[in-house]
Structure formats: structure tokens, C-alpha cells
Amino acid sequence: MSALGAPPYLGDMTTQTATPAPAPAVKPPSRIFLTILHLAGLGVLGGAIFGMLAGLLGTGLGLLFVAGVGLVLLVGLVYALYGLGWFEVARVGALYRTPIAPLQVQRRDRPGFGGWLRSLGRQAIDGRMWRAVANFAISAILGVVVLRLFWGLVWSIIISFAPLTAADAVMGPFGGGGIPVAWAPLVGILGIAACIVGMIGLALLHRTLSLAIVVRSRETELTERVRTSSAQREGAVRAADVERTRIERDLHDGVQPRLVSVGMTLGLAQQKIDSDPETAKELINEAHTSTKAAITELRQLARGIHASVLDDRGLDAALSALAGRSHIPVHLDVRMDGRCSREAEAAVYFSIAESLTNAAKHSRASEARVIVRLREGNTLWARVEDNGIGGAQVQPGGGLDGIANRILAAGGTFRLDSPQGGPTSLEVTVPCAS
């Protein structure tokens, strides 16, 4: 679709979901115990994970100029760091039952390879990802200390029963000089207390650091909400302005000239009705035909403003009717188990309608494919593909600009891929509020 083009970067929108029922409260001792287990696990795995990442970095830099192998490894390193950061955010949120927005992959703000490189660069410098990785590293270090304290706890328990043996002295927890058996119970009791207190302290320290590093502050959260709301409001205003301009253009260029022509034809018929009845009849028939065409155009214009079938029968039926009216064959694949909000369905419907219109007018496509899914997370996703010539370019006030603004106003995201020579694909994702 040559009329399709990439909009300004819309960013990632938080999907709106129904508020879940509050989970049963967990007693603090249980939470501390879970935190200690987390730290112990990270103490075991952390060294291996960072060793692999360091090896990937070193190998990538070493093979940087060897047939591009190093570049591939460095790209893999960026996505490996993202995966580690995503895991850490999910782990902290689940451990402390704190609502944290999941770490998002940076989306492309333009089509093609250049757009992917820009998104990769933004991913490599994503501050939120690096904070999560740093928190994982700190947690792994704390985990190593927890493992040492656990070994000290086991040793303290064992030497507490040293008087039951025939030995004269017992070895310290990390080697070194022996401890007289007479002192072993006291040392063991003190060691047990110190190790337990140390592990609890590290668990509390982990909680404080993780919530400070991973979880955004309330002020930052409110700032992000204001930014998102402002972007949605601006998108709604721009979408309304584009829609108003389209209606004015359609009325001025289509319906209005036809109605003027009908009026002039009826005027001529009125002048000839006495002198030339046959010609007057032909003029009246012509005016009648033009009137029916004007009614059809008005009906199509009204359908472009609001599709009544969308409210009556849902998105699947509305898209089926849309595909039936398309000037090019459309393969429709819609799988929805339920209904979304009216705003979400309307945004997706009009995005698909405008995309098919552009495909028929500009892309020289011989067929199109429309895929719609109701995904997990209460999100409505749609993809429109055509086999046209591609080379899409955004035009201010054009059809694709209207799509981008409508999707942004609905709190969704928009992605276009239209290289020269085609094909063109358009993806939209809209929160499906219940």
C-alpha cells in the first residue's frame, strides 16, 4: 500500500485488564523464607549466568571483524540481557506481590532494517533493563553470602553436639584452628543465631534494594500515566480532525456535486416538460439515477462514520461484510471467543477498513489477508497483509495518519512494514477493556 506509512513512534501502552481479586495475605516469616530461597538459588546460578554473558561479550568483541560473527553474538547479548532483565522484573513482582509493568522489547519506529537497528540501539541503552540486570547481580552476590551463612548454620548445628564425640577439638567452619570441645556447644549456639540473623538481614536488604531499583517510584509512575494520557488525548484530537477532514472532502467532492447536478437536471426537465415531454422524462430518469447514486454514497459515508453491524453483531460479522464489499479478494481469519469494548472493536474495524481501501486504491494488490485474534492479557490484535508494491509513506492528514491516531487514542500500538516492492503488513494492538 503506497499510501501506508510508518507513524511516529507510539511507544508501548500498558494493557488494561480487570482488577484481580486480592490474593490471600502471606505471613512475613514465609515471605522471608521465600526470599532466602530465591537468594540461595541466585547464588548458585548467578555466577554461571554472568560467566556466560561475559563469554558472549568477549567472543563477540574478539570476532567482531570475522564475517560478521561477532555482530551476531553482540546482538544476541543484547537480547540475552533483555531476557535476564525481564526475568528479574517478573521475579521481584511475584516474590513481593507488587504490581510491576513487565519489561517491554523496544518496538521499531520505522519499517525496514534501519528501524530494527534503531530499536536494537534503544534496547541496548534501556535504563529499566539495566536496572533489572544490576538488581540481579546484587541479588546473586547476596545469594553467595546466604550460601556461606547456610553452610555456617549447618556447621554450627553439628558442633553443638561435639561433646557427644570422643574428639578433643573440632575444626572451624572454613578450616583453621580447632575449637575445644568444651566450648563447642556455646560456639554452635552463637553461630546458629548469627547465621539465622544474617540470612534474615540479607533477605530484608534484598527486599529494600529490589523495590528501590526495580519498582518505579510513585512519582515516576504518575508521570508516565500523565504522559500516556496526554498522548492518547492528542491522538484522539488528531484522529477526530482527520475524520472531519475526510467527511468534508467526501461531501464536497462526491455527494455535493451529484446533488447539484440533480438540481440542475430537474430544473432543465421543468423547463422542457411542456415543450418537449420526452426529453423531460429522460432528464427526470437521469436525475432519479443520480439521486440513487447520491443515496448510496451517503450510506457509504455514514458507514465510514459508524458501522451499525459492529454494535449489533460484533467485529467478526462487521469484517465479513467489509470483506464482501472490498474491491480485491480478502481472506478473513477472525478468532475471538468473546466481545471487546466498543472503542477497541471500532478502532480495529476502521483501521482494517482504511487499510483495505488503501490496498485497493494504491498498492496494485491482487489479494489481501486479514487476521484478528483476541489474545491473552485481554488484548485485541489484528494484522492486514497485501501482495502489492509496498513503498508506503505516511501523509499528514491521510488515511494511515488517521489509523495511527485512532489506535493511539484507544491506548494501543501500531506497526507497519512496507518495503519497496512489497509486501505490506499492518499490525495494530488495542487494549480490550471489559
Beta strands, then each sheet from edge to edge (+ up, - down):
strand 1: 169-171
strand 2: 178-180
strand 3: 330-335
strand 4: 368-375
strand 5: 379-386
strand 6: 413-417
strand 7: 424-431
sheet 1: 1+ 2-
sheet 2: 3+ 4+ 5- 7+ 6-
end
